[in-house]
């Protein structure tokens, strides 16, 4: 991994057998979203490629093997994209325009660096996605109403099939543990849900369980034999109370527990896992307080929790993992859009610093990715005509201080 090893804002933390380095870097761009929106920005990793995205056309692509950045323009700017890695592909699914949700899927091949476009069976927004091996499942969400549909994508054959959740809902969460995909919580058209749908990738059989508390906007991740469903909103009011409950499913015993708690209740926070640790960062706390910098860390070996902090309080941030690194990107810091990249390093004895001095154009094989500057500008204007709300998106903030 060709990375600059200069030390950068290092914090060495020890506690309950948890030791890691924390540092922060910067993204090439800040990712905003429409005023009045509660959309998260995103980050997704497959192989040596991590992609950071928001509601704009532009995405930033980091190649860890060469420590270089490039950019690409998606087929359509939209809010609420959900990304998932499957096989050697990354899917950017669904989202919404002011006219409604869309079924568009932008597809990136991390091997040949090509882009393509596909479509789901339903237009989706406030949906969720998870994957195992060559299979990705995109479930729930809302169009005119909440959906029961699960779109199943096979990365080997590039084909779609479909299945159903036991109940329609949007703003649900998902993760994969063992050979199970688990879809939890969310909201129907009338109320919050505690329903959990469990899908077996191998047998394609399904079963149903229940969370200990009805809630939406849960953050989910898996570590070891555990699937964790943390926090979320206990009110359909976007500024309503947040939960500190963590429901944990043990794949080894098929049992659920709900005795764990976050250090503070919150929603719109990010979750990812590294090694033996599940990490929950940032978010929007209880009773409409301003965003937080709190990080809760679960050790799957001993079941203990520790805490840390982000370098900047923010909600609606992205999260992903590369090797021993947990990355928390962008988000909203008290109504300002952030390009901070917090890096929690659980494996090295130095703090990696990303080289952002150069950002090159992504060469790809699709019509979208080979446009000239003027054509890209025209595409952006067309997208803004499609969605007048996107005119309110904050402009991209280019780096003024380059990391060397």
C-alpha positions as CSV (number, residue, x, y, z in Angstrom):
1,X,0.0,0.0,0.0
2,X,1.7,3.2,-1.2
3,X,0.7,5.7,1.4
4,X,2.4,8.8,2.9
5,X,3.4,7.8,6.4
6,X,3.7,11.3,7.8
7,X,2.1,11.6,11.2
8,X,-1.2,13.6,11.1
9,X,-3.2,14.5,14.2
10,X,-2.4,11.3,16.0
11,X,-4.3,10.2,19.1
12,X,-3.3,7.0,20.7
13,X,-6.1,5.5,22.7
14,X,-6.1,2.5,25.0
15,X,-9.0,1.1,27.0
16,X,-10.5,-2.3,27.7
17,X,-8.0,-3.9,25.4
18,X,-8.9,-1.5,22.6
19,X,-5.8,0.2,21.1
20,X,-5.7,2.2,17.9
21,X,-4.4,5.3,16.2
22,X,-6.8,8.1,15.3
23,X,-5.9,10.7,12.7
24,X,-7.7,12.9,10.2
25,X,-7.2,13.9,6.6
26,X,-9.3,15.6,4.0
27,X,-11.5,14.6,1.1
28,X,-11.0,16.3,-2.3
29,X,-14.6,17.6,-2.1
30,X,-17.3,18.3,0.4
31,X,-20.6,16.5,-0.2
32,X,-23.7,18.5,0.5
33,X,-27.4,17.8,0.0
34,X,-30.5,19.8,-0.4
35,X,-31.6,22.2,2.3
36,X,-34.1,20.6,4.6
37,X,-32.9,17.1,3.6
38,X,-31.6,14.5,6.0
39,X,-29.7,12.5,3.5
40,X,-26.4,10.9,4.4
41,X,-23.3,11.2,2.3
42,X,-21.7,7.8,1.6
43,X,-18.5,5.8,1.3
44,X,-18.0,2.3,-0.1
45,X,-15.0,0.1,-0.5
46,X,-14.3,-2.9,-2.8
47,X,-10.8,-4.3,-3.1
48,X,-8.3,-1.5,-3.3
49,X,-11.0,1.1,-4.3
50,X,-12.9,3.4,-2.0
51,X,-15.5,5.8,-3.5
52,X,-17.0,8.8,-1.6
53,X,-20.3,10.3,-2.8
54,X,-23.2,12.6,-2.0
55,X,-26.1,13.9,-4.0
56,X,-24.1,15.5,-6.7
57,X,-23.1,14.0,-10.1
58,X,-19.4,13.9,-9.0
59,X,-17.9,11.1,-6.9
60,X,-14.3,10.9,-5.6
61,X,-12.4,7.6,-6.2
62,X,-9.4,6.6,-4.1
63,X,-7.1,3.9,-5.4
64,X,-5.3,2.7,-2.3
65,X,-2.7,0.6,-4.3
66,X,-1.3,3.8,-5.9
67,X,-2.6,6.4,-3.4
68,X,-4.2,8.4,-6.2
69,X,-7.5,10.1,-6.6
70,X,-9.8,10.4,-9.6
71,X,-13.3,11.6,-10.2
72,X,-16.3,10.4,-12.1
73,X,-19.8,11.7,-12.9
74,X,-22.8,9.5,-12.2
75,X,-25.6,9.1,-14.7
76,X,-27.9,11.3,-12.5
77,X,-27.5,13.5,-9.5
78,X,-30.0,12.4,-6.8
79,X,-30.4,12.3,-3.1
80,X,-30.4,9.2,-1.0
81,X,-28.2,6.9,-3.1
82,X,-27.4,3.6,-1.3
83,X,-24.1,1.9,-2.4
84,X,-23.1,-1.7,-2.0
85,X,-20.0,-3.7,-3.0
86,X,-20.7,-7.1,-4.6
87,X,-18.2,-9.3,-6.5
88,X,-15.8,-6.9,-8.3
89,X,-18.5,-4.3,-8.6
90,X,-19.9,-1.3,-6.7
91,X,-23.6,-0.5,-7.2
92,X,-25.0,3.0,-6.6
93,X,-28.7,2.3,-6.2
94,X,-31.8,4.4,-6.3
95,X,-32.3,7.8,-4.7
96,X,-34.8,10.6,-5.4
97,X,-35.4,13.7,-7.4
98,X,-38.1,16.3,-6.5
99,X,-40.4,14.4,-8.8
100,X,-39.9,11.2,-6.9
101,X,-37.6,8.2,-6.4
102,X,-35.7,6.5,-9.2
103,X,-34.7,2.9,-10.1
104,X,-31.3,3.8,-11.7
105,X,-28.2,1.8,-10.7
106,X,-24.8,3.1,-11.6
107,X,-22.2,0.2,-11.6
108,X,-18.5,0.5,-11.3
109,X,-16.1,-2.4,-12.0
110,X,-13.1,-2.1,-9.7
111,X,-11.0,-4.4,-11.9
112,X,-11.3,-2.8,-15.4
113,X,-12.4,0.6,-14.0
114,X,-15.4,0.7,-16.3
115,X,-18.9,2.2,-15.6
116,X,-22.3,1.0,-16.6
117,X,-26.0,1.5,-15.8
118,X,-28.8,-0.8,-14.9
119,X,-32.2,-0.6,-13.4
120,X,-34.0,-2.1,-10.4
121,X,-37.6,-3.4,-10.6
122,X,-38.8,-0.5,-8.4
123,X,-37.8,3.1,-7.9
124,X,-36.4,3.4,-4.4
125,X,-35.5,6.0,-1.8
126,X,-34.8,5.4,1.9
127,X,-34.0,1.8,1.1
128,X,-31.1,-0.4,2.2
129,X,-28.6,-2.8,0.7
130,X,-26.3,-5.6,1.8
131,X,-24.3,-8.3,0.1
132,X,-22.4,-11.6,0.3
133,X,-20.0,-12.8,-2.3
134,X,-21.6,-12.3,-5.8
135,X,-25.1,-11.5,-4.5
136,X,-26.4,-8.1,-3.5
137,X,-29.9,-7.5,-2.0
138,X,-31.6,-4.1,-2.2
139,X,-34.7,-3.9,-0.1
140,X,-37.6,-1.7,1.0
141,X,-37.6,2.0,0.5
142,X,-40.4,4.2,-0.7
143,X,-41.8,5.3,-4.0
144,X,-45.5,6.3,-3.7
145,X,-45.7,4.0,-0.7
146,X,-43.3,1.9,1.4
147,X,-42.1,-1.2,-0.5
148,X,-41.9,-4.9,0.3
149,X,-39.7,-5.7,-2.7
150,X,-36.2,-7.1,-2.5
151,X,-34.2,-6.7,-5.7
152,X,-31.5,-9.4,-5.9
153,X,-28.5,-8.7,-8.1
154,X,-26.1,-11.5,-9.3
155,X,-22.7,-9.9,-10.1
156,X,-21.5,-12.9,-12.0
157,X,-24.4,-13.0,-14.5
158,X,-25.4,-9.3,-14.2
159,X,-29.0,-10.4,-13.8
160,X,-31.8,-9.4,-11.4
161,X,-34.4,-11.4,-9.6
162,X,-36.8,-10.4,-6.8
163,X,-38.2,-11.5,-3.5
164,X,-40.3,-9.8,-0.7
165,X,-40.0,-8.5,2.8
166,X,-42.6,-9.7,5.2
167,X,-43.9,-6.1,5.6
168,X,-43.5,-2.9,3.6
169,X,-41.2,-0.3,5.1
170,X,-38.7,2.4,4.4
171,X,-35.7,3.8,6.3
172,X,-34.8,0.3,7.4
173,X,-31.3,-1.0,8.0
174,X,-29.4,-4.1,6.9
175,X,-26.3,-6.1,7.4
176,X,-24.9,-9.6,6.6
177,X,-23.6,-12.1,9.1
178,X,-22.6,-15.6,8.1
179,X,-25.0,-16.7,5.4
180,X,-27.8,-14.4,6.5
181,X,-28.9,-11.0,5.3
182,X,-30.9,-9.2,8.1
183,X,-33.3,-6.3,7.4
184,X,-34.4,-4.5,10.5
185,X,-36.8,-1.8,11.6
186,X,-37.9,1.1,9.5
187,X,-41.3,2.7,9.0
188,X,-44.5,1.7,7.3
189,X,-46.8,4.4,5.8
190,X,-48.4,4.8,9.2
191,X,-46.0,3.8,12.0
192,X,-42.5,2.7,13.0
193,X,-41.6,-1.0,12.8
194,X,-39.7,-3.5,14.9
195,X,-39.9,-6.2,12.2
196,X,-36.7,-8.1,11.3
197,X,-36.6,-10.1,8.0
198,X,-33.8,-12.7,7.8
199,X,-32.8,-14.0,4.4
200,X,-30.6,-17.1,3.9
201,X,-28.3,-16.5,0.9
202,X,-27.8,-20.3,0.4
203,X,-31.3,-21.7,0.8
204,X,-33.2,-18.5,-0.1
205,X,-35.5,-19.2,2.8
206,X,-36.8,-16.4,5.0
207,X,-37.8,-16.0,8.6
208,X,-39.0,-13.2,10.8
209,X,-37.8,-11.8,14.2
210,X,-38.4,-8.6,16.1
211,X,-36.3,-5.8,17.6
212,X,-36.8,-4.8,21.2
213,X,-37.9,-1.4,20.2
214,X,-39.7,0.1,17.1
215,X,-37.5,2.5,15.3
216,X,-36.1,3.8,12.0
217,X,-32.8,5.3,10.9
218,X,-30.9,2.5,12.7
219,X,-27.2,2.1,12.0
220,X,-26.2,-1.6,11.4
221,X,-22.9,-3.5,11.0
222,X,-21.6,-7.0,11.6
223,X,-18.4,-8.2,13.4
224,X,-17.5,-11.8,14.1
225,X,-20.7,-13.7,14.7
226,X,-22.6,-10.6,15.7
227,X,-25.0,-8.3,13.8
228,X,-25.6,-5.1,15.6
229,X,-28.5,-2.7,15.1
230,X,-27.9,0.5,17.1
231,X,-29.7,3.7,17.9
232,X,-32.2,5.3,15.5
233,X,-35.3,7.4,15.8
234,X,-38.2,6.4,17.9
235,X,-40.4,9.1,16.4
236,X,-41.5,9.7,12.8
237,X,-40.7,13.4,13.5
238,X,-37.2,14.0,12.0
239,X,-36.2,16.0,15.1
240,X,-37.8,13.5,17.5
241,X,-36.2,11.5,20.2
242,X,-33.3,9.1,19.4
243,X,-32.6,5.6,20.8
244,X,-29.5,4.3,22.6
245,X,-30.6,0.7,22.3
246,X,-28.4,-1.9,20.6
247,X,-30.1,-5.1,19.5
248,X,-27.5,-7.8,18.8
249,X,-28.0,-11.0,16.9
250,X,-25.6,-13.9,17.6
251,X,-25.2,-16.0,14.4
252,X,-23.6,-18.8,16.4
253,X,-26.6,-19.3,18.8
254,X,-29.3,-17.6,16.7
255,X,-30.2,-15.6,19.8
256,X,-31.0,-11.9,20.3
257,X,-29.9,-9.7,23.2
258,X,-30.8,-6.0,23.9
259,X,-28.9,-5.2,27.0
260,X,-26.2,-3.1,25.3
261,X,-26.5,0.7,25.0
262,X,-24.7,3.4,23.1
263,X,-23.1,6.1,25.2
264,X,-25.8,8.4,24.0
265,X,-29.0,8.0,22.0
266,X,-28.7,9.2,18.4
267,X,-29.7,8.8,14.8
268,X,-28.2,9.6,11.4
269,X,-24.8,8.2,12.5
270,X,-22.4,5.9,10.7
271,X,-21.3,2.3,11.4
272,X,-18.6,0.0,10.1
273,X,-16.4,-2.8,11.4
274,X,-12.7,-3.5,11.5
275,X,-11.2,-6.7,12.7
276,X,-12.9,-7.5,16.0
277,X,-14.5,-4.1,16.4
278,X,-17.8,-2.5,15.4
279,X,-17.6,1.3,15.4
280,X,-20.5,3.8,15.6
281,X,-19.6,7.4,14.9
282,X,-21.2,10.8,15.1
283,X,-24.9,11.4,14.7
284,X,-27.8,13.5,15.9
285,X,-28.6,13.1,19.6
286,X,-31.8,13.1,21.6
287,X,-34.3,15.9,21.6
288,X,-32.9,17.8,18.6
289,X,-29.5,18.7,20.1
290,X,-26.7,19.6,17.7
291,X,-24.6,16.9,16.1
292,X,-22.1,14.9,18.2
293,X,-18.5,13.7,17.8
294,X,-19.0,10.6,20.0
295,X,-17.7,7.3,18.8
296,X,-18.8,4.0,20.4
297,X,-16.6,0.9,19.9
298,X,-17.8,-2.7,20.5
299,X,-15.2,-5.4,21.0
300,X,-16.7,-8.7,19.7
301,X,-14.1,-10.8,21.6
302,X,-15.1,-9.7,25.1
303,X,-18.4,-7.8,24.6
304,X,-17.0,-4.6,26.1
305,X,-17.7,-1.1,24.9
306,X,-15.3,1.9,24.8
307,X,-15.6,5.4,23.5
308,X,-13.6,7.9,21.4
309,X,-14.3,11.0,19.4
310,X,-14.3,12.3,15.9
311,X,-12.1,15.2,15.0
312,X,-15.3,17.2,14.2
313,X,-18.9,16.8,15.4
314,X,-21.2,15.8,12.5
315,X,-24.1,13.7,11.4
316,X,-25.2,12.1,8.2
317,X,-21.6,11.0,7.5
318,X,-20.3,8.1,5.5
319,X,-18.4,5.1,6.8
320,X,-16.4,2.3,5.2
321,X,-13.4,0.1,5.9
322,X,-10.1,-0.6,4.1
323,X,-7.8,-3.2,5.7
324,X,-7.3,-2.1,9.3
325,X,-8.7,1.3,8.7
326,X,-12.1,2.6,9.6
327,X,-13.0,5.7,7.6
328,X,-15.6,8.3,8.5
329,X,-16.2,10.8,5.7
330,X,-17.8,14.1,5.3
331,X,-21.3,14.7,6.6
332,X,-22.9,17.8,8.1
333,X,-21.3,19.7,11.0
334,X,-24.0,21.9,12.4
335,X,-25.4,23.1,9.1
336,X,-22.0,23.2,7.3
337,X,-20.9,20.5,5.0
338,X,-17.6,18.8,5.9
339,X,-14.8,17.2,3.9
340,X,-13.1,15.9,7.0
341,X,-12.0,12.2,6.7
342,X,-11.4,10.6,10.2
343,X,-9.2,7.5,10.1
344,X,-9.2,5.0,12.9
345,X,-6.2,2.7,12.4
346,X,-6.4,-0.6,14.3
347,X,-3.3,-2.2,12.7
348,X,-0.4,0.2,12.1
349,X,2.0,2.0,14.4
350,X,1.9,5.1,12.3
351,X,-0.9,7.3,11.0
352,X,-1.6,7.0,7.3
353,X,-2.0,10.3,5.5
354,X,-3.7,10.3,2.1
355,X,-2.0,12.1,-0.7
356,X,-4.6,14.6,-2.1
357,X,-2.2,16.8,-4.1
358,X,-3.5,15.4,-7.4
359,X,-7.0,14.4,-8.5
360,X,-7.1,13.1,-12.0
361,X,-10.1,12.4,-14.3
362,X,-11.4,8.9,-14.2
363,X,-11.0,7.1,-17.6
364,X,-14.0,4.8,-18.2
365,X,-15.8,3.1,-21.0
366,X,-19.3,4.4,-20.7
367,X,-20.8,7.4,-22.5
368,X,-21.2,9.4,-19.3
369,X,-17.5,9.1,-18.1
370,X,-15.9,10.3,-21.4
371,X,-17.7,13.7,-21.6
372,X,-15.7,16.9,-22.1
373,X,-15.9,19.7,-19.5
374,X,-18.6,21.5,-21.4
375,X,-20.6,18.3,-21.9
376,X,-20.4,17.6,-18.2
377,X,-21.5,21.1,-17.5
378,X,-24.5,20.5,-19.8
379,X,-25.2,17.2,-18.0
380,X,-25.2,19.0,-14.7
381,X,-27.6,21.6,-16.0
382,X,-29.9,18.9,-17.4
383,X,-29.9,17.1,-14.0
384,X,-30.8,20.4,-12.3
385,X,-33.7,20.9,-14.6
386,X,-34.9,17.3,-13.7
387,X,-34.8,18.3,-10.1
388,X,-35.2,21.9,-9.1
389,X,-34.4,21.1,-5.5
390,X,-30.9,20.2,-6.4
391,X,-30.3,23.8,-7.3
392,X,-30.1,24.3,-3.5
393,X,-27.2,21.9,-3.1
394,X,-24.2,23.6,-1.7
395,X,-21.4,24.1,-4.3
396,X,-18.5,21.7,-4.2
397,X,-15.6,22.9,-2.0
398,X,-12.3,22.3,-3.7
399,X,-9.2,21.7,-1.5
400,X,-7.4,24.9,-0.7
401,X,-4.8,23.4,1.6
402,X,-3.2,20.3,0.0
403,X,-2.0,17.5,2.2
404,X,1.7,16.7,1.4
